[in-house]
Structures are given as structure tokens and as C-alpha cells.
Amino acid sequence: MANDCFLLEIDDLHKSFGDLEVLKGINLRVRPGEVIILIGPSGSGKSTFLRCINRLEEPTRGRIRVDGTEIMARGVDLNRVRKDIGIVFQAFNLYPHLTALGNVTLALRKVLRMSRQDAEACGRRMLEHVGLAEKADAYPSELSGGQQQRVAIARALALEPKLMLFDEPTSALDPELVGSVLKVMRDLRDEGMTMVVVTHEMSFARDAGDRVLFMDGGEIVEEGPPSTIFRNPAHQRTREFLQRVLHV
């Protein structure tokens, strides 16, 4: 790692869609093993920000460095970069015609060129990691939403990423299924995985995050440890948002 202090470095990140400026100069530093929680109202730019980190959305301008690699540089190998950055979306995005194991092993075979035997061995380990070893042969239609999301996490983990991005991974789940996904994420935190998480699960943000960032209007309005953000936010916009979501 070029800079031992930071795994992810973002400077002056902007993103516009036509005349609409969605990100207005985001700056962020993330240390290895740190869990960053992004909160804020819908439309504040959180999901766009995550998608810019691995260039699923092309930033308008700015600088992004992951583990010392400038991923905005001309000629950068995006496939190699994306191997280091796992991302889990609101929608599970599983292939319906593949089993849970097939979904997890597809990238291992197609991207990493693993043999089927090695890919399946790795895939089974990843499914066991997320508590789904017994569901390896099940198709997505045979799985609950929480199980499908855990398969999606296993698929991302199989590539051994250095950084995991989560874009509201529980928002499409029935309330009783949310806990199983958050447990996997807490386990990853305990194992030292570096994560940037967009979530509306405030209890998770409070007890799993190292830092909470409040975004509004395409900007990071405030950041700090969860205890500060939730108990004594400095900005009126943060206070108003938390009062709405916490029903205080």
C-alpha cells in the first residue's frame, strides 16, 4: 500500500448528470479496517457516491485512490481495481437460472479463471461464511430475500476484496429478515474488513460504525464518531434528519 494510513482516498469528487450536480466536492479518507457509515435523506447523493468509488458511475472530476492505485488514471485496469472493491446493492442482482453456488462461483471462473473444482470449493467456503452452506444448490426463487442478499455478499467476498461497499443492503428486505444480513456485516467488521455502508438502520450505524458521515445535497455536512453524531450533532440539518428518522 502506497500510503500505510489509508486504503481509500477521495479528493474533490464531483458528479453531474447534465445540469444536475449530484456530488459537490466529496473528500474522504478511510483507514484499513475502518467502517464508514453514510446516512442522509433520499436524493442526497449517497448511492451515486458509492457507485463512483469503483466507477460504475463515471465521476465528472476528482481523484480516487484505492490501495495506492489511482483509479481515475488513464489506462487503469478497471477489472483488477473492481476485484479489490466488492459492492452489494439494494437489489440482490442474482442470476435466477443459477444456484446460490453458481452465482458465487461465476466471477471466480470467468474473471479469475479458476477451475470449476477450485471455484466451487471457494464458493462453498463463502456460503458457509454467510451461514448458507446448506443452500448451495438452491435457486434464488427458493431463497428468502435475506438469504438472497447473503448470497450476494458471499459472491462479493469470493473475490477477496480489500474494500466492501454496501448500498442500503437491507432496504428491500422484510423487517424480520434484516437481522441476518446485519449479522454478516457485523461479522465482517469483526474480521477487519474495510467497509463503506449506506444505510437507514440507525442502530447498526450507532454500534457498528467507526465514523458516521451525514450527507445532504451532494455534500458531507458533518462527520464524526457515532456517539457524537447521534448524541450531539453540530449541524441543524443533521439534527433535523435524525429527529425524523429516530422519531425523537
NORBEL-V382674 format. One line per field, one symbol per residue. ss: DSSP state (H for helix, E for strand, L for the rest). psi: psi as a letter, one per 30 degrees, with the letter a starting at -180 (. if undefined). burial: I if it has 16 or more other ideal C-beta (glycine too) atoms within 10 Angstrom, else O. A space follows every 10 residues. Layout:
# NORBEL-V382674
ss->???
psi->???
burial->???
This chain:
# NORBEL-V382674
ss->LLLLLLLEEE EEEEEEELLE EEEEEEEEEE LLLLEEEEEL LLLLLHHHHH HHHLLLLLLL EEEEEELLEE LLLLLLLHHH HHHLEEEELL LLLLLLLLEH HHHHHHHHHH LLLLLHHHHH HHHHHHHHHL LLHHHLLLEH HHLLHHHHHH HHHHHHHHLL LLEEEEELLL LLLLHHHHHH HHHHHHHHHH LLLEEEEELL LHHHHHHHLL EEEEEELLEE EEEELHHHHH HLLLLHHHHH HHHHHHLL
psi->kejffkekkk khkkkkjbfj jekhikkkkk lkfkjkkkll lkgfgeeeee ffeggekjke lakkkjhfkj ffkkgkjeee efefjkkkle kfhkjffkle eeeefeeeee efhlleeeee eeeeeeeeeg ggefgegkle fgkleeeeee eeeeeeffgh lfkkkjjhfg fgkkeffeee eeeeeeeeef fgkkkjkklg jeeeeeffke kkkjkkhglj ekllleeeee eikfkeeeee eeeeffh.
burial->OOOOOIIIII OOIIIOOOOO OIIOOIOIOI OIOIIIIIII OOOIIIIIII IIIIIOIOIO OIOIIIIOIO IIOOOOOOOO IIIIIIIIII OIOIOOOOII IIIIIIIIIO OOOIOOOOII OIIIOIIOII OIOOIIOIII OOIOIIIIII IIIIIIIIIO IIIIIIIIII OOIOOOIIOI IIOIIOOIIO OOIIIIIIIO IIOIIIOIIO IIIIIIOIII IIIIOIOOII OOIOOOIIOO IIOOOOOO
